């Protein structure tokens, strides 16, 4: 290091005429860089003569006020007896004109002592440099941080947000008072999810800021289930920023919400092109680089940019700062920047007294009088950037304060030593900056994490048209990663205005699928571009844009809209159903028929025709037919467990007993007529024993089958939900279908035997046509039950039961009609035929 006197030495670089800086002496110096001018004039470099200096134009009022925030903070600290007592802070502030060249020059000048640029040397005796506050642009900040990191000078940026700067290996001495873009971009993706936008456009600068932001936002959007309609770069190397192409793309796209990650000056060119092509109706999501831009607040852009919502750097309170700015406007000759801002704001020129009178005489230019008021300009700005400059100065001041009050033996440096406030090394102060922890006057907690980042906190702002027609930014929420109450994302939705409405605009590739339907992905298209399909039968969706439908529980079924489940209708052959009570009435009425005939038989039991029909078997048959009619009632009504257990068994036993009686009658008739032949051996079988044996044996076989059925696999109530949509069919499961068909098959076997025996005996004397009647009855019986089988197997629900009831009634009635109706007709209406002679066929001979 060069030491000694303030004399120029031979180790300097070629002299550069650095303009655009403000300084103030002090015991310790804080440096600062600000893009006070945001436009420069370029010259062609032929190198035939010395290249001219950069010509900076157009003052940025926002960054000029930020520069004043540094001066204000230094003055406030110097006036505070409790912070850095007996130590006066000074400053060196440089205008970078938004160029890398000026940023590098300013950095080297401050490191060299503030006089000339001499790399690796501090050649002028003076106050030590504590650190540098700056720069706002990540590109320039990275360049400065690479230089400052070599010597471990603390650098605190108030607006550089590039995540690359969090790398402590590359930038060991860098800190910032605004969060890294990584937090902001994840927050923007959460904002998109909060409002339910799923079809988005992305615009981003083609620099590090835009491309990193684009990558993170795109990744987070896709992770949240949304889709990107387009992602286009704003080409900063082109004068038109690729605006014509971008505008055409936006007009053609169906995405109505667009995230823009760029600076206000670059986006201004795109907005101007959209104004020319009259592209409106979009909702813009702004990154912090333009979310509070005054450049885009012109009333010309209200049709395009109103309802914009975005993330802005946190806006806190700076007590007395406005008063300080007002005092500056009254002393307008405070610095050259103020004079230039005054001329630019009021379109006038500062002139000496002689030139003033000459100018007033010819009237070619308006002269500045000093009576103009800057208060209106000051009030329009929110001082968001200024607050973070203010915080950055205080972070360095508190680090110096902690170093000042270090106690030897207990210090943070090696072996408990402390640095001397008048001659410290930059790396010593760096330790204190890294561990700074304080609260600002508005209560905000300031500290740096291991990567030099502050607590992530953003305001969510909404752009709306103010009373004067310009676009104002209203805070409508907050994103705070370290929120005390744990609420990271908080949006006051009721305060947001969307294109003069309060309803959130839609941005979807496909219209929402209503409840009762689900989304169907279209092959070859993004996931957000889908079609809607009704839910499958038996399933519902009770929300819009459902990804899948859900089945109802077993006892419920979807309504017509398929958006909720309703209790299924129960179906069984009920007495309340027309079919149920009709069959019940028919069964009851038909059951009276065999009872009536039985009464007739009892009254005329001594008559020949009744006696010839085996009176006792006929009574048993009529009684069994009565039971057959009544057993059909067991199939009607709610299938209780007891009813399921007994109804098929009762049906099988009564019909077995009935057919056994018919078979016994048939065998008795055959034996009786064949026994009359001379020498017949059947005379011994003419008694009632044969009938009873047939009846007993046939019934016992069916009884055995039914008992085994009930023991091994008894019937039980069953709820069927898959046979008829929306209906629970309550029926009796037969338990063992084999047992059921064995029981029914045995009945068919008995009926077939009876039919065959009766058919073979059909040639008995005509006057006694009992076998013919039995043949017809068994033929009808078998026809009914053979027809029943396919009908039973094809029927569903209560109609299955109704088919069985109908078969029971039909077959029982067939037996009654075919066997007993002719006899009753003779007994009641043809008594002359009810004689022994007629039965024996003798009446014909008398004629």
Secondary structure, 3 states (H helix, E strand, C coil): CCCCCCCCCCCCCCCCCCCCEEEECCCEEEEEEECCEEEEECCCCCCCCCCCCCEEEEECHHHHHHHHHHHHHHHHHHCCCCCCCCCCEEEEEEECCCCHHHHHHHHHHHHCCCCCCCCCCCCCCCCEEEEEECCCCHHHHHHHHHHHHHHCCEEEECCCCCHHHHCCCCCCCEEECCCCHHHHHHHHHHHHHHCCCCEEEEEEECCHHHHHHHHHHHHHHHHCCCEEEEEEEECCCCCCCCHHHHHHHHHHCCCCEEEEECCHHHHHHHHHHHHHHCCCCCEEEECCCCCCCCCCCCHHHHHHHCCCEEEEECCCCCCCHHHHHHHHHHCCCCCHHHHHHHHHHHCCECCCHHHHHHHHHHCCCCECCCCCCCHHHHHHCCCHHHHHHHHHHHHHHHHHHHHHCCCCCCCCCHHHCCCCCCCCCHHHHHHHHHCCEEECCCCCEEECCCCCCCCCEEEEEEEEECCCCCEEEEEEEEEECCCCCCCCEEECHHHCCECCECCCCCCCCCCCCCCCEEEEECCCCCCCCEEEEECCCCEECCCCCCCCCEECCCCEEECCCCCCEEECEEECCCCCCHHHHHHHHHHHHHHHHHHHHHHHHHHCCCCHHHHHCCHHHHHHHHHHHHHHHHHHHHHCCCCCHHHHHHHHHHHHHHHHHHHHHHHHHHHHHHHHHHCCCCCCHHHHHCCCHHHHHHHHHHHHHHHHHHHHHHHHCCCEEEEECCCCCCEEEEEEECCCHHHHHHHHHHHHHHHHHHHHHHHHCCCCCCCCCHHHHHHHHHHHHHHHHHHHHHHHHHCCCHHHHHHHHHHHHHHHHHHHHHHHHHHHHHHHHCHHHCCHHHHHCCHHHHC
